[in-house]
């Protein structure tokens, strides 16, 4: 059995001799003055979003395909991909004049699908998750004999991605204290860790995952690979939405990854805005993952001035997703708060409330008459830092207002702020549920078909956020005796759901 040193040496040799630069470029390592100033650190961005395919994935794909023997190339190559690996395979196969077939999930951003087609590969859309696409790809490979190009679980692919780490250490002035790496299946972090730790074992390698798809984090905690529920993966950062980390990446990660950081959607959106402010480039959610994790890591620790590298791994984002990103970025930066405020239903109340708030910018103000005694106002306020939220709350409470802080309320953020009108007081048996389902053509109709005609719907809100998940808020008129049967029906549909009947966003504004 090879020693740890021998394993690292083998990967470093592969990295140093890789042919990736036949299709890839050496991307810049840019100092980020604005981010550095805000975080109190020396921050560099590794700009893999500037690759010809706007992602680092061409490195690993070409490293693998270029090593396929000539006799096997005649049957072509095939891959399953969330998008960026597909483009990497397509551009590599085209360069080597090899036929390529790509199986992609039905929820893959259109910009990635079209990019693959333009590069000359055949695209087959199948399944809601990466695992669905993977299983179908394996079936096609067995029938055609096409060579499978793994997105991460392969020595050549890992070595190709590892050239990112080689460039970082060649480009950076001095030695980085830590390198932040986005993690999906683990190929990138495995390659970067192998090269960096071989050269300097004191460089911290920190992986960053989305909270809803943390397959490496859970594997490291369990000291074995675990498989997440594919139906419950967070698909917002679709490029890293993987149910199980690769076998080879895990073997490297458990020895050479120092720490994992998990981030949520709002934090990712805030990082996309940070990158835009710094570079005027728009990263995709997976592409901004490392920056989001780096910010969270620094905020959680009182460290001295250190030198950090964060990999901007891709920029293939659907245009219509930008509105969702821009909305959530302010929450991720703690620059907007949402309040439900009870005020007297009488003349001059709005004016008095605004006087208490002072000159703070109001981002939204929603109200509808409900009763003659009190009014419920749903309000958004812009703040410069999170500490101001408590100050605003104190001012409102001291002025006699009853305030519900809804800044972290998903129902409020996703639904309430886009809804108008009052409640239905004549309905006393209303239950409200929030649902998530994979966003794809016909998904909403399918959801309604599965819901059936049994239940009387009293409230319904759906809005396409440009995200990978569709969000629906539904109210049902249900008697006490039928509540259990309703829950059974909802569970049988198979989508994630939460009861929101007692959510103050509902009780104050919609009931």
For each residue, the residues with C-beta under 8 A, 3 or more apart:
1:
2: 6 7 10
3: 6 7
4: 7 8 255
5: 8 9
6: 2 3 9 10
7: 2 3 4 10 11 194 252
8: 4 5 11 12 194 197 198
9: 5 6 12 13 198
10: 2 6 7 13 14 155
11: 7 8 14 15 155 158 159 162 191 194 195 198 252
12: 8 9 15 16 162 194 195 198
13: 9 10 16 17
14: 10 11 17 18 63 155 156 158 159 162
15: 11 12 18 159 162 163 165 166 191 194 195
16: 12 13 166
17: 13 14
18: 14 15 59 63 159 160 162 163
19: 22 62 63 66
20: 23 24 58 59 62 63 160 163
21: 24 25 26
22: 19 62 66 95
23: 20 52 58 62 91 92 95
24: 20 21 51 52 58 59 62 163
25: 21 50 51 52
26: 21 167
27: 46 47 48 50 51 167
28: 47 50 171
29: 44 45 46 47 167 168 171 172 309
30: 44 45 47 279
31: 36 42 43 44
32: 35 36 43 44 45 278 279
33: 36 37 278
34: 37 38 274 277 278
35: 32 38 39 43 45 274 278 291
36: 31 32 33 39 40 41 42 43
37: 33 34 40
38: 34 35
39: 35 36 43 294 295 298
40: 36 37 298 305
41: 36 298 303 305 306 307 308
42: 31 36 305 306 307 308
43: 31 32 35 36 39 294 308 309 310
44: 29 30 31 32 172 176 307 308 309 310
45: 29 30 32 35 275 278 279 291 309 310 311 312
46: 27 29 164 167 168 309 310 311 312
47: 27 28 29 30 50 279 281 312
48: 27 51 55 56 164 287 311 312 313 314
49: 54 55 281 283 287 312 313 314 315
50: 25 27 28 47 54
51: 24 25 27 48 54 55 56 58 59
52: 23 24 25 58 91
53: 57 58 84 87 88 91 115 119 316
54: 49 50 51 84 87 314 315 316
55: 48 49 51 58 84 87 88 239 287 313 314 315 316
56: 48 51 59 60 84 161 164 188 311 313 314
57: 53 60 61 84 85 87 88 151 314
58: 20 23 24 51 52 53 55 61 62 87 88 91 92
59: 18 20 24 51 56 62 63 88 160 161 163 164
60: 56 57 63 64 85 88 151 152 154 156 157 158 159 160 161 187 191
61: 57 58 64 65 79 85 88 89 91 92 149 157 160
62: 19 20 22 23 24 58 59 65 66 88 91 92 95 160
63: 14 18 19 20 59 60 66 67 156 157 159 160
64: 60 61 67 68 92 149 150 154 156 157 160
65: 61 62 68 77 89 92 93 96 98 149
66: 19 22 62 63 92 96
67: 63 64 156
68: 64 65 72 73 77 98 147
69: 72 73
70: 73
71: 74
72: 68 69 75 147
73: 68 69 70 76 77 96 98 147
74: 71
75: 72 144 145 146 147
76: 73 93 98 99 100 101 144 146 147
77: 65 68 73 89 93 98 99 100 101 146 147 148 149
78: 100 101 102 103 137 140 141 144 146 147 148 149
79: 61 85 86 89 100 101 102 103 137 148 149 150 151
80: 102 103 104 130 133 134 136 137 151
81: 84 85 86 89 102 103 104 130 133 151
82: 85 86 104 105 108 112 130 184 238 239 241
83: 86 87 104 108 109 112 113 116 238 239 316
84: 53 54 55 56 57 81 87 88 112 239 286 314 316
85: 57 60 61 79 81 82 88 89 149 151
86: 79 81 82 83 89 90 102 104 112 116 121 123
87: 53 54 55 57 58 83 84 90 91 112 115 116 119 316
88: 53 55 57 58 59 60 61 62 84 85 91 92
89: 61 65 77 79 81 85 86 92 93 100 102 121 149
90: 86 87 93 94 100 102 116 119 120 121
91: 23 52 53 58 61 62 87 88 94 95 119
92: 23 58 61 62 64 65 66 88 89 95 96
93: 65 76 77 89 90 96 97 98 99 100 120 121
94: 90 91 97 98 100 119 120 121
95: 22 23 62 91 92
96: 65 66 73 92 93
97: 93 94
98: 65 68 73 76 77 93 94
99: 76 77 93 122 146
100: 76 77 78 79 89 90 93 94 120 121 122
101: 76 77 78 79 121 122 124 140 144 146
102: 78 79 80 81 86 89 90 116 121 122 123 124
103: 78 79 80 81 124 125 126 133 134 136 137 140
104: 80 81 82 83 86 108 112 113 116 123 124 125 126 133
105: 82 108 125 126 127 128 129 130 132 133
106: 125 126 127 128 438 440 441
107: 128 235 238 438 439 440 468
108: 82 83 104 105 112 113 125 238
109: 83 112 113 238 284 316 317 318 321
110: 113 114 318
111: 114 115 316 317 318 319
112: 82 83 84 86 87 104 108 109 115 116 316
113: 83 104 108 109 110 116 117 123 125
114: 110 111 117 118
115: 53 87 111 112 118 119 316
116: 83 86 87 90 102 104 112 113 119 121 123
117: 113 114 120 121 123
118: 114 115
119: 53 87 90 91 94 115 116
120: 90 93 94 100 117
121: 86 89 90 93 94 100 101 102 116 117
122: 99 100 101 102
123: 86 102 104 113 116 117
124: 101 102 103 104 136 140
125: 103 104 105 106 108 113
126: 103 104 105 106 132 133 136
127: 105 106 131 132 133 135 136
128: 105 106 107 132 231 438 440
129: 105 132 133 230 231 233 241 243 438
130: 80 81 82 105 133 134 230 241 242 243
131: 127 134 135 230 243
132: 105 126 127 128 129 135 136 230
133: 80 81 103 104 105 126 127 129 130 136 137
134: 80 103 130 131 137 138
135: 127 131 132 138 139
136: 80 103 124 126 127 132 133 139 140
137: 78 79 80 103 133 134 140 141 148
138: 134 135 141 142 148
139: 135 136 142 143
140: 78 101 103 124 136 137 143 144 146
141: 78 137 138 144 145 146 147 148
142: 138 139
143: 139 140
144: 75 76 78 101 140 141
145: 75 141
146: 75 76 77 78 99 101 140 141
147: 68 72 73 75 76 77 78 141
148: 77 78 79 137 138 141
149: 61 64 65 77 78 79 85 89 154 157
150: 64 79 153 154 157 246
151: 57 60 79 80 81 85 157 184 185 187
152: 60 157 158 161 184 185 186 187 188 190 246 249
153: 150 157 185 186 187 246 247 248 249
154: 60 64 149 150 157 158 187 248
155: 10 11 14 158 159 248
156: 14 60 63 64 67 159 160
157: 60 61 63 64 149 150 151 152 153 154 160 161 187
158: 11 14 60 152 154 155 161 162 187 190 191 194 248 249 252
159: 11 14 15 18 60 63 155 156 162 163 191
160: 18 20 59 60 61 62 63 64 156 157 163 191
161: 56 59 60 152 157 158 164 187 188 190 191 192
162: 11 12 14 15 18 158 159 165 166 190 191 192 194 195
163: 15 18 20 24 59 159 160 166 167 191
164: 46 48 56 59 161 167 168 188 191 192 311
165: 15 162 168 169 179 191 192 193 194 195 196
166: 15 16 162 163 169 170 195
167: 26 27 29 46 163 164 170 171
168: 29 46 164 165 171 172 176 179 192 196 309
169: 165 166 172 176 195 196 199 200
170: 166 167
171: 28 29 167 168
172: 29 44 168 169 175 176 307 309
173:
174: 307
175: 172 200 202 203 307
176: 44 168 169 172 179 203 307 308 309
177: 203 204 306 307 308
178: 203 204 205 206 258 297 306 308 309
179: 165 168 176 192 196 203 204 205 206 308 309 310 311
180: 206 207 208 261 290 291 293 294 297 308 309 310 311
181: 188 189 192 193 205 206 207 208 290 311
182: 188 189 207 208 209 239 240 286 287 289 290 293 311 313
183: 186 188 189 207 208 209 215 216 240 245 260 289
184: 82 151 152 187 188 213 239 240 241 242 286
185: 151 152 153 215 242 244 245 246 249
186: 152 153 183 189 190 216 245 246 249 250 252 253
187: 60 151 152 153 154 157 158 161 184 190 191 246 249
188: 56 152 161 164 181 182 183 184 191 192 311 313
189: 181 182 183 186 192 193 205 207 216 249 253 257
190: 152 158 161 162 186 187 193 194 246 248 249 252 253
191: 11 15 60 158 159 160 161 162 163 164 165 187 188 194 195
192: 161 162 164 165 168 179 181 188 189 195 196 205 311
193: 165 181 189 190 196 197 205 252 253 256 257
194: 7 8 11 12 15 158 162 165 190 191 197 198 252 256
195: 11 12 15 162 165 166 169 191 192 198 199
196: 165 168 169 179 192 193 199 200 203 205
197: 8 193 194 200 201 203 205 256
198: 8 9 11 12 194 195
199: 169 195 196 203
200: 169 175 196 197 203
201: 197
202: 175
203: 175 176 177 178 179 196 197 199 200
204: 177 178 179 258 259
205: 178 179 181 189 192 193 196 197 256 257 258
206: 178 179 180 181 257 258 259 260 261 293 294 297
207: 180 181 182 183 189 216 217 253 257 259 260 261 293
208: 180 181 182 183 260 261 262 263 289 290 292 293 294
209: 182 183 213 214 215 216 217 240 260 261 262 263 289
210: 213 214 234 236 237 240 241 262 263 264 265 268 285 289
211: 214 234 262 263 264
212: 232 233 234 236
213: 184 209 210 228 233 234 237 240 241 242 243
214: 209 210 211 217 218 228 260 262
215: 183 185 209 218 219 225 226 227 228 242 243 244 245
216: 183 186 189 207 209 219 220 245 249 250 253 257 260
217: 207 209 214 220 221 260 262
218: 214 215 221 222 226 228
219: 215 216 222 223 224 225 226 244 245 250 253 254
220: 216 217 223 253 254 257 260
221: 217 218
222: 218 219 226
223: 219 220 254
224: 219
225: 215 219 244 245 247 250
226: 215 218 219 222 244
227: 215 243 244
228: 213 214 215 218 232 233 243 244
229: 232 233 243
230: 129 130 131 132 233 243
231: 128 129 494 496
232: 212 228 229 496
233: 129 212 213 228 229 230 241 242 243
234: 210 211 212 213 237 241 265
235: 107 238 241 438 467 468 469
236: 210 212 265 268 285 467 468 469
237: 210 213 234 240 241 268 284 285 286 289
238: 82 83 107 108 109 235 241 285 286 468
239: 55 82 83 84 182 184 284 285 286 287 313 314 316
240: 182 183 184 209 210 213 237 286 289
241: 82 129 130 184 210 213 233 234 235 237 238 468
242: 130 184 185 213 215 233 245
243: 129 130 131 213 215 227 228 229 230 233
244: 185 215 219 225 226 227 228
245: 183 185 186 215 216 219 225 242 249 250 253
246: 150 152 153 185 186 187 190 249 250
247: 153 225 250 251
248: 153 154 155 158 190 251 252
249: 152 153 158 185 186 187 189 190 216 245 246 252 253
250: 186 216 219 225 245 246 247 253 254
251: 247 248 254 255
252: 7 11 158 186 190 193 194 248 249 255 256 257
253: 186 189 190 193 207 216 219 220 245 249 250 256 257
254: 219 220 223 250 251 257
255: 4 251 252
256: 193 194 197 205 252 253
257: 189 193 205 206 207 216 220 252 253 254 260
258: 178 204 205 206
259: 204 206 207 297
260: 183 206 207 208 209 214 216 217 220 257
261: 180 206 207 208 209 293 294 296 297
262: 208 209 210 211 214 217 293
263: 208 209 210 211 267 268 271 289 292 293 296
264: 210 211 267 268 332
265: 210 234 236 268 269 285 328 332
266: 269 270 328 329 331 332
267: 263 264 270 271 292 295 296 332
268: 210 236 237 263 264 265 271 272 285 288 289 292 332
269: 265 266 272 273 285 324 325 326 327 328 329 331 332
270: 266 267 273 274 292 295 328 329 330 331 332 333
271: 263 267 268 274 275 283 288 289 291 292 295 332
272: 268 269 275 276 282 283 285 287 288 325 329
273: 269 270 276 277 325 326 329 332 333
274: 34 35 270 271 277 278 288 291 295
275: 45 271 272 278 279 281 282 283 287 288 291 312
276: 272 273 279 280 281 282 283
277: 34 273 274
278: 32 33 34 35 45 274 275
279: 30 32 45 47 275 276
280: 276
281: 47 49 275 276 312 315
282: 272 275 276 315 317 322
283: 49 271 272 275 276 287 288 291 312 313 314 315 317
284: 109 237 239 287 288 314 315 316 317
285: 210 236 237 238 239 265 268 269 272 288 289 317 325
286: 84 182 184 237 238 239 240 289 313 314
287: 48 49 55 182 239 272 275 283 284 312 313 314 315 316 317
288: 268 271 272 274 275 283 284 285 291 292 312
289: 182 183 208 209 210 237 240 263 268 271 285 286 292 293 313
290: 180 181 182 208 293 294 310 311 312 313
291: 35 45 180 271 274 275 283 288 294 295 310 312
292: 208 263 267 268 270 271 288 289 295 296 332
293: 180 182 206 207 208 261 262 263 289 290 296 297 310
294: 39 43 180 206 208 261 290 291 297 298 308 310
295: 39 267 270 271 274 291 292 298 299
296: 261 263 267 292 293 299 300
297: 178 180 206 259 261 293 294 300 301
298: 39 40 41 294 295 301 303 308
299: 295 296
300: 296 297
301: 297 298
302:
303: 41 298 306
304:
305: 40 41 42
306: 41 42 177 178 303
307: 41 42 44 172 174 175 176 177
308: 41 42 43 44 176 177 178 179 180 294 298
309: 29 43 44 45 46 168 172 176 178 179 180
310: 43 44 45 46 179 180 290 291 293 294
311: 45 46 48 56 164 179 180 181 182 188 192 290
312: 45 46 47 48 49 275 281 283 287 288 290 291 315
313: 48 49 55 56 182 188 239 283 286 287 289 290
314: 48 49 54 55 56 57 84 239 283 284 286 287
315: 49 54 55 281 282 283 284 287 312
316: 53 54 55 83 84 87 109 111 112 115 239 284 287
317: 109 111 282 283 284 285 287 321 322 325
318: 109 110 111 321 466
319: 111 322
320: 323 464 466
321: 109 317 318 324 325 465 466 467
322: 282 317 319 325 326 466
323: 320 326 327 465 466
324: 269 321 327 328 465 466 467
325: 269 272 273 285 317 321 322 328 329
326: 269 273 322 323 329 330
327: 269 323 324 330 331 413 465
328: 265 266 269 270 324 325 331 332 413
329: 266 269 270 272 273 325 326 332 333
330: 270 326 327 333 335 336 363 382
331: 266 269 270 327 328 334 335 336 407 413
332: 264 265 266 267 268 269 270 271 273 292 328 329
333: 270 273 329 330
334: 331 383 385 386 389
335: 330 331 382 383 384 385
336: 330 331 363 380 381 382 383 407
337: 380 381 383 389 392 405 407
338: 378 379 380 405 406 407 409 412 413 417
339: 378 379 380 381 392 393 396 403 404 405 406 407
340: 376 377 378 379 403 404 406 412 504 505 508 509
341: 353 376 377 379 396 401 402 403 404
342: 374 375 376 377 401 402 403 508
343: 349 350 352 353 374 375 377 401
344: 349 373 374 375
345: 349 369 371 372 373 374 375
346: 349
347:
348: 351 352
349: 343 344 345 346 352 353 375
350: 343 353 354 367 377
351: 348 354 355
352: 343 348 349 355 356
353: 341 343 349 350 356 357 377 401
354: 350 351 357 362
355: 351 352 358
356: 352 353 395 396 399 401
357: 353 354 360 362 381 392 395 396
358: 355
359:
360: 357 381 382 383 392
361: 381 382
362: 354 357 365 379 380 381 382
363: 330 336 380 381 382
364: 378 379 380 417
365: 362 377 378 379 380
366: 377 378 379 416 417 420 509
367: 350 375 376 377 378
368: 420 421 422
369: 345 375 422
370: 374 375 376 422 423
371: 345 374
372: 345
373: 344 345
374: 342 343 344 345 370 371
375: 342 343 344 345 349 367 369 370
376: 340 341 342 367 370 508 509
377: 340 341 342 343 350 353 365 366 367
378: 338 339 340 364 365 366 367 406 412 416 417 505 508 509
379: 338 339 340 341 362 364 365 366
380: 336 337 338 339 362 363 364 365 417
381: 336 337 339 357 360 361 362 363 392
382: 330 335 336 360 361 362 363
383: 334 335 336 337 360 386 388 389 392
384: 335 388
385: 334 335 388
386: 334 383 389
387: 390 391
388: 383 384 385 391 392
389: 334 337 383 386 392 393 405 407
390: 387 393 394
391: 387 388 394 395
392: 337 339 357 360 381 383 388 389 395 396
393: 339 389 390 396 397 403 405
394: 390 391 397 398
395: 356 357 391 392 398 399
396: 339 341 356 357 392 393 399 401 403
397: 393 394 400 401 403
398: 394 395
399: 356 395 396
400: 397
401: 341 342 343 353 356 396 397
402: 341 342
403: 339 340 341 342 393 396 397
404: 339 340 341 504 508
405: 337 338 339 389 393 408
406: 338 339 340 378 409 412 413 416 504 505
407: 331 336 337 338 339 389
408: 405
409: 338 406 412 413 416 503 504 505
410: 413 414 434
411: 414 415 416 434 473 500 503 505 506
412: 338 340 378 406 409 415 416 417 503 505
413: 327 328 331 338 406 409 410 416 417
414: 410 411 434 463 465 471 473
415: 411 412 418 419 434 461 463 471 473 505
416: 366 378 406 409 411 412 413 419 505 506 509 510
417: 338 364 366 378 380 412 413
418: 415 461 463
419: 415 416 461 509 510
420: 366 368
421: 368
422: 368 369 370 510
423: 370 509 510 511
424: 427 430 458 459 511
425: 511
426:
427: 424 430 458 477
428:
429: 477 478 479 480
430: 424 427 458 459 475 476 477 478 501 511
431: 475 476 478 483 486 499 501
432: 459 473 474 475 476 499 500 501 503 506 510
433: 473 474 476 490 497 498 499 500
434: 410 411 414 415 471 472 473 474 497 498 500
435: 447 471 472 473 474 495 496 497
436: 469 470 471 472 495 496 497
437: 443 446 447 469 470 472 495
438: 106 107 128 129 235 443 468 469 470
439: 107 443 464 467 468 469 470
440: 106 107 128 443
441: 106
442: 445 446
443: 437 438 439 440 446 447 470
444: 447 448 462 470 472
445: 442 448 449
446: 437 442 443 449 450
447: 435 437 443 444 450 451 470 472 493 495
448: 444 445 451
449: 445 446 452
450: 446 447 492 493
451: 447 448 455 474 489 493
452: 449 455 489
453:
454: 489
455: 451 452 476 477 478 486 489
456: 476 477 478
457: 460 474 475 476 477
458: 424 427 430 475 476 477
459: 424 430 432 473 474 475 510
460: 457 472 473 474 475
461: 415 418 419 472 473
462: 444 470 471 472 473
463: 414 415 418 471
464: 320 439 470
465: 321 323 324 327 414 471
466: 318 320 321 322 323 324
467: 235 236 321 324 439 471
468: 107 235 236 238 241 438 439
469: 235 236 436 437 438 439
470: 436 437 438 439 443 444 447 462 464
471: 414 415 434 435 436 462 463 465 467
472: 434 435 436 437 444 447 460 461 462
473: 411 414 415 432 433 434 435 459 460 461 462 500
474: 432 433 434 435 451 457 459 460
475: 430 431 432 457 458 459 460 510
476: 430 431 432 433 455 456 457 458 486
477: 427 429 430 455 456 457 458
478: 429 430 431 455 456 482 483 486
479: 429 482 483
480: 429 483
481:
482: 478 479 485 486
483: 431 478 479 480 486 487
484: 487 488
485: 482 488 489
486: 431 455 476 478 482 483 489 490
487: 483 484 490 491
488: 484 485 491 492
489: 451 452 454 455 485 486 492 493
490: 433 486 487 493 497
491: 487 488 494
492: 450 488 489
493: 447 450 451 489 490 497
494: 231 491
495: 435 436 437 447
496: 231 232 435 436
497: 433 434 435 436 490 493
498: 433 434
499: 431 432 433 502
500: 411 432 433 434 473 503 505 506
501: 430 431 432 506
502: 499 506 507
503: 409 411 412 432 500 506 507
504: 340 404 406 409 507 508
505: 340 378 406 409 411 412 415 416 500 508 509 510
506: 411 416 432 500 501 502 503 509 510 511
507: 502 503 504 510 511
508: 340 342 376 378 404 504 505 511
509: 340 366 376 378 416 419 423 505 506
510: 416 419 422 423 432 459 475 505 506 507
511: 423 424 425 430 506 507 508
